[in-house]
Amino acid sequence: MRFKPDHDLHIHSQLSFCSQNPMQTPQYILEYGEERGFTTLCLTDHMWDTKRIPTEDDFYKDQCYEYICRSLPLPKSDKVRFLFGCETDLDLNMVLGIAKETMEKLDFIIIPLNHFHMGGFTCRGNESSEELAKLLIKRFDGVLDMDLPFRKIGIAHLSDACIGMRYVNALKLIPDSEYRRIFARAAEKGVGIELNFELDDIEGENSDAVMTPYFFAKEAGCKFYNGSDIHSPRKVPFVMDIINKAIDILDLTEDDKFIIGE
């Protein structure tokens, strides 16, 4: 059976500093899910667990666990399961911004490997495409080496071409053997791989490069989940059209679906 895009596990509210859209409330997010017939949503505001893992990063230092808890309690629905999670990060020293005790309180945790636009925090900021290719794999290995509850962890937006051409070129430079190795590890751990695309990722001139990781992930037996990364209602009209195109390109079935906790 074809993969059903009946969920969205990567959504930001107005609390995320990169959103701050007053319309992007938990209630609006729930209505977005209900209108599209979703069975599951997860709120994943940006978070660094600053009370337990200090940071001086300007973006994260005020977005702590206690801050994102301002969204609680989440509104309820008879139709949609609304989960509470976060999108944390990995700094340039391979420190993950969430403590084990905080992980236990959350339903789902998203880890981006490629926030390379955050120079000085996740990377130097002036890496070449060759360096970014190696850094992406290093960061992926680093996460997979950690003692984490992988059955409720997702790897966010590997295809995020909006980072720029350095990153697109980096994806082209990763050897097939490395893709196969890293996704075999990911499949063994049981971590989820996020389906998160812009239209150019799928149909643009660099579509082969940005889609390649997902083909290798499927070949390795990884499981996938839909994550829109919505920060504003403006993106909502385009979400399902793009994700449905990606599902068809990858020929995903229900057997390929990541289910939190399974």
C-alpha positions in Angstrom: 0.0 0.0 0.0 1.2 3.5 -0.9 2.7 5.5 2.0 0.0 7.6 3.6 1.1 11.2 4.4 -1.3 11.2 7.4 0.9 13.0 9.8 3.3 15.9 10.3 6.0 15.5 12.9 8.0 18.7 12.3 6.1 21.9 13.0 7.0 25.2 14.7 4.8 27.5 16.6 5.1 31.2 17.2 7.5 30.4 20.1 10.3 29.5 17.7 12.4 32.6 17.2 12.5 31.9 13.4 8.7 32.0 13.3 7.3 34.5 15.8 4.1 34.6 13.6 1.2 35.3 16.0 -1.1 33.1 13.8 1.1 30.0 14.3 -0.5 28.9 17.5 -1.0 25.3 18.8 -4.7 25.7 18.1 -4.1 26.8 14.5 -1.7 23.9 14.1 -4.3 21.4 15.3 -6.8 22.8 12.9 -4.3 22.5 10.1 -4.0 18.8 10.9 -7.7 18.2 11.3 -8.5 19.9 7.9 -6.0 17.6 6.2 -7.2 14.4 7.8 -4.0 13.8 9.7 -3.9 11.2 12.5 -0.8 12.6 14.2 0.9 16.0 14.7 4.0 16.9 16.6 4.9 20.4 17.8 8.7 20.7 17.5 9.9 24.2 18.4 13.6 24.9 18.5 15.1 24.1 21.8 18.5 23.9 23.5 18.4 22.5 27.0 20.3 25.5 28.5 19.6 24.7 32.2 21.4 21.4 31.7 23.7 22.0 28.8 24.8 25.6 28.8 25.3 27.5 25.5 26.2 31.1 24.6 24.6 30.8 21.1 22.4 33.9 20.6 19.7 31.9 18.8 19.4 29.1 21.3 20.3 30.4 24.7 16.7 31.7 25.4 14.9 28.8 23.7 15.2 26.3 26.5 13.0 23.4 27.5 11.1 25.5 30.0 10.5 28.2 27.3 8.9 25.8 24.8 6.7 24.3 27.6 4.7 27.6 27.3 2.7 25.8 24.6 1.4 23.2 27.2 -1.1 21.9 27.6 -1.6 21.3 23.9 -5.2 21.5 22.6 -7.0 18.2 22.2 -8.9 16.6 19.4 -10.9 13.4 18.9 -9.4 13.1 15.4 -5.7 14.0 15.8 -3.1 12.8 18.3 -1.1 16.0 19.1 2.4 15.3 20.4 4.9 17.5 22.2 8.5 17.4 20.9 11.3 19.6 19.9 14.0 20.4 17.3 17.3 20.5 19.1 20.8 20.9 17.5 24.3 19.6 17.4 27.1 22.2 17.9 30.5 22.3 16.2 32.0 20.3 19.2 29.4 17.5 18.6 27.5 18.4 21.7 23.8 17.6 21.5 21.6 20.2 23.1 19.3 18.0 25.1 19.8 16.1 28.3 18.5 12.5 28.8 16.1 13.6 31.5 14.5 16.1 29.1 14.3 13.5 26.3 12.2 11.4 28.6 9.6 14.2 28.9 9.2 14.6 25.1 7.3 12.5 22.6 9.7 13.1 19.7 13.0 14.8 19.1 14.3 16.1 15.8 18.0 16.5 15.2 19.2 18.5 12.2 22.7 17.6 10.9 22.9 20.4 8.4 22.2 23.7 10.0 25.3 25.0 8.3 23.9 28.5 8.0 24.7 28.8 11.7 28.4 29.5 11.2 30.3 29.7 14.5 27.9 27.4 16.2 27.3 24.3 14.1 30.3 24.8 11.9 33.0 27.4 11.2 30.9 28.9 8.5 33.5 29.1 5.7 33.7 25.4 4.9 34.1 24.3 1.3 31.7 21.8 -0.3 34.3 19.1 0.2 34.5 19.9 3.9 30.7 20.0 4.3 30.4 16.6 2.7 32.7 15.1 5.3 31.2 17.2 8.1 27.7 15.9 7.3 28.8 12.3 7.5 30.8 13.0 10.7 27.8 14.6 12.4 25.6 11.7 11.3 28.0 9.2 12.7 28.3 11.3 15.9 24.6 11.2 16.5 24.4 7.4 15.8 27.2 6.8 18.3 25.3 8.5 21.1 23.1 6.7 23.6 19.8 8.0 22.4 16.2 6.7 22.3 16.3 6.4 18.5 12.8 5.0 18.2 11.6 8.6 19.0 14.2 10.5 17.1 14.1 11.9 13.6 16.9 13.2 11.4 15.6 16.5 9.9 15.7 17.9 6.3 18.8 16.2 4.8 17.8 17.7 1.5 17.6 21.3 2.6 19.0 22.9 -0.5 18.1 26.4 0.8 21.3 26.2 2.7 23.0 27.0 -0.6 25.0 25.6 -3.4 27.9 24.7 -1.2 25.6 22.2 0.5 24.1 20.9 -2.8 27.5 20.4 -4.1 28.5 18.6 -0.8 25.7 16.1 -1.4 27.1 15.4 -4.8 30.5 14.7 -3.3 29.5 12.0 -0.8 30.5 8.6 -2.2 27.8 6.0 -2.7 29.7 3.7 -0.3 29.4 6.3 2.4 25.7 6.8 1.8 25.2 3.1 2.0 27.3 2.8 5.2 25.7 5.6 7.1 22.1 4.7 6.2 22.7 1.1 7.1 23.7 2.3 10.6 20.6 4.6 10.7 18.4 1.7 9.8 19.9 -0.5 12.4 19.4 2.1 15.1 15.8 2.7 14.0 16.0 6.5 13.7 13.5 8.2 11.5 14.4 10.0 8.2 12.4 13.1 7.5 10.6 13.7 4.2 10.9 17.5 4.0 11.2 19.2 0.6 10.8 22.4 -1.3 9.5 22.1 -4.9 13.0 22.9 -6.3 14.4 19.9 -4.4 12.2 17.6 -6.4 11.9 19.3 -9.8 14.8 21.6 -10.0 18.2 21.2 -11.7 19.7 19.9 -8.5 17.0 17.3 -7.8 19.3 14.3 -8.4 21.7 15.5 -5.7 19.1 16.4 -3.1 17.0 13.2 -3.6 20.0 10.8 -3.6 20.2 10.4 0.2 16.6 9.3 0.3 17.1 6.6 -2.3 20.0 5.2 -0.3 18.0 5.5 2.9 15.2 3.4 1.4 17.7 0.9 0.0 19.1 0.5 3.5 15.7 -0.1 5.1 15.3 3.2 6.9 11.8 4.4 7.9 10.4 7.8 6.9 8.1 10.4 8.3 6.5 13.5 6.9 7.9 16.8 8.4 6.7 20.0 6.8 8.9 22.3 9.0 6.1 24.8 8.9 6.9 28.1 10.5 4.0 30.1 9.1 0.5 29.5 7.7 1.9 30.8 4.4 3.5 27.5 3.6 0.5 25.3 4.3 -1.1 25.3 0.8 2.0 23.8 -0.7 2.9 21.1 1.8 0.9 18.1 0.7 1.4 18.6 -3.1 5.2 18.5 -2.6 5.2 15.6 -0.1 3.0 13.5 -2.4 5.3 14.1 -5.3 8.3 12.9 -3.2 6.4 9.8 -2.0 5.8 8.9 -5.6 9.4 9.6 -6.7 10.7 7.4 -3.9 7.9 4.8 -4.4 7.3 4.6 -0.7 4.8 2.2 0.9 3.3 1.9 4.3 6.1 -0.5 5.2 8.5 2.4 4.8 6.8 4.5 7.5 8.4 5.5 10.7 6.2 5.1 13.7 7.3 6.8 16.9 8.3 4.2 19.5 8.2 1.2 17.1 
